[in-house]
Amino acid sequence: QSGVDRARELFGIDRPSVNLITADARDLPLEDESVDATLDKGTLDAIYITGKDVFFNSVKEMGRVTAAGGIVMCISRVISPDDLLAAFDTQLWENVHDGSLAFAPDGEATIDLGAELYSW
């Protein structure tokens, strides 16, 4: 709960568009297709360590709550690339970035900070 409390401090109480919750990632208390964007920085890594079944079920639930046309960004260094890419059903998700080195429009390369960026 302390992470949510800290996030409330950082975001402030005057942001009605920010909804911070504590929930089981396999059973989110959110309506279908109610989230436009998700940024995962370490949560899926922690879930993956507990077991692949929990991980795959959590990604499935993330898919349930993500709106059509929504985006999911995952920054990971723990999940094997094969498992991470396999978790997002290609019938439902288009992989936008696969964790490889990325280049900006001006040709600048991203800096490897010890993690890979994936997005769908």
C-alpha positions as CSV (number, residue, x, y, z in Angstrom):
1,Q,0.0,0.0,0.0
2,S,2.9,2.4,0.6
3,G,3.7,2.6,-3.1
4,V,0.1,3.8,-3.8
5,D,0.3,6.3,-1.0
6,R,3.6,7.6,-2.4
7,A,2.1,7.8,-5.9
8,R,-0.8,9.9,-4.5
9,E,1.7,12.3,-3.0
10,L,3.5,12.6,-6.3
11,F,0.4,13.0,-8.5
12,G,-1.5,15.1,-6.0
13,I,-5.2,14.9,-5.1
14,D,-6.3,17.3,-7.8
15,R,-5.9,14.8,-10.7
16,P,-9.3,13.2,-11.2
17,S,-8.0,11.4,-14.4
18,V,-5.5,9.4,-12.2
19,N,-7.0,6.4,-10.5
20,L,-4.5,4.6,-8.1
21,I,-5.6,1.2,-6.8
22,T,-4.2,-1.9,-5.1
23,A,-5.5,-5.1,-6.7
24,D,-4.6,-8.6,-7.7
25,A,-3.3,-8.3,-11.3
26,R,-5.2,-11.4,-12.3
27,D,-8.6,-9.9,-11.2
28,L,-8.5,-6.2,-11.6
29,P,-11.6,-4.3,-10.3
30,L,-12.0,-2.4,-13.6
31,E,-14.5,-2.6,-16.4
32,D,-13.7,-4.2,-19.7
33,E,-11.8,-1.9,-22.1
34,S,-11.6,0.9,-19.5
35,V,-7.9,1.7,-19.7
36,D,-6.3,3.6,-22.5
37,A,-2.7,3.1,-21.6
38,T,-0.6,1.0,-19.2
39,L,3.1,1.6,-18.3
40,D,4.6,-1.4,-16.6
41,K,8.0,-0.9,-15.0
42,G,8.8,-3.9,-13.0
43,T,5.3,-5.2,-12.0
44,L,5.2,-7.9,-14.6
45,D,8.8,-8.8,-13.7
46,A,7.8,-9.4,-10.1
47,I,4.8,-11.4,-11.1
48,Y,6.8,-13.5,-13.6
49,I,9.2,-14.5,-10.8
50,T,6.2,-16.0,-8.9
51,G,5.3,-18.3,-11.8
52,K,4.5,-18.3,-15.5
53,D,0.8,-19.2,-14.9
54,V,0.4,-16.1,-12.7
55,F,2.2,-14.0,-15.3
56,F,0.2,-15.2,-18.3
57,N,-3.1,-14.7,-16.4
58,S,-2.0,-11.2,-15.4
59,V,-1.3,-10.3,-19.0
60,K,-4.6,-11.7,-20.1
61,E,-6.4,-9.6,-17.5
62,M,-4.4,-6.5,-18.7
63,G,-5.8,-7.3,-22.1
64,R,-9.3,-7.4,-20.8
65,V,-9.1,-3.9,-19.3
66,T,-7.2,-2.3,-22.1
67,A,-9.4,-0.4,-24.6
68,A,-9.4,-1.2,-28.3
69,G,-6.6,0.9,-29.7
70,G,-5.0,1.2,-26.3
71,I,-1.3,0.8,-25.6
72,V,0.7,-1.3,-23.2
73,M,4.4,-0.5,-22.6
74,C,6.5,-2.9,-20.6
75,I,10.1,-2.2,-19.4
76,S,11.6,-5.5,-18.4
77,R,14.9,-7.2,-17.8
78,V,13.6,-10.3,-15.9
79,I,11.0,-11.9,-18.3
80,S,12.5,-13.9,-21.1
81,P,11.8,-12.1,-24.5
82,D,10.1,-15.3,-25.8
83,D,7.7,-15.5,-22.8
84,L,7.0,-11.8,-22.9
85,L,6.2,-11.7,-26.6
86,A,4.2,-15.0,-26.3
87,A,2.0,-13.5,-23.5
88,F,0.4,-11.0,-25.8
89,D,-1.9,-12.9,-28.3
90,T,-1.0,-11.8,-31.8
91,Q,-4.7,-12.1,-32.8
92,L,-5.4,-9.3,-30.3
93,W,-2.2,-7.3,-30.0
94,E,0.1,-5.7,-32.5
95,N,3.7,-5.6,-31.3
96,V,5.0,-2.1,-31.8
97,H,8.5,-2.5,-30.3
98,D,10.1,-5.9,-29.6
99,G,12.8,-4.9,-27.1
100,S,15.6,-4.4,-29.7
101,L,17.6,-1.2,-30.1
102,A,15.3,1.6,-31.2
103,F,16.1,4.6,-33.3
104,A,14.5,8.1,-33.1
105,P,13.5,9.8,-36.4
106,D,16.7,11.8,-36.3
107,G,18.8,8.7,-36.2
108,E,19.7,8.8,-32.5
109,A,19.8,5.4,-30.9
110,T,18.2,4.6,-27.5
111,I,20.5,4.1,-24.6
112,D,20.5,0.6,-23.0
113,L,19.7,1.1,-19.3
114,G,19.9,-2.6,-18.6
115,A,16.3,-3.3,-19.6
116,E,14.3,-3.7,-22.8
117,L,11.3,-1.8,-23.9
118,Y,8.3,-3.7,-25.4
119,S,5.1,-2.1,-26.5
120,W,1.8,-3.3,-28.0
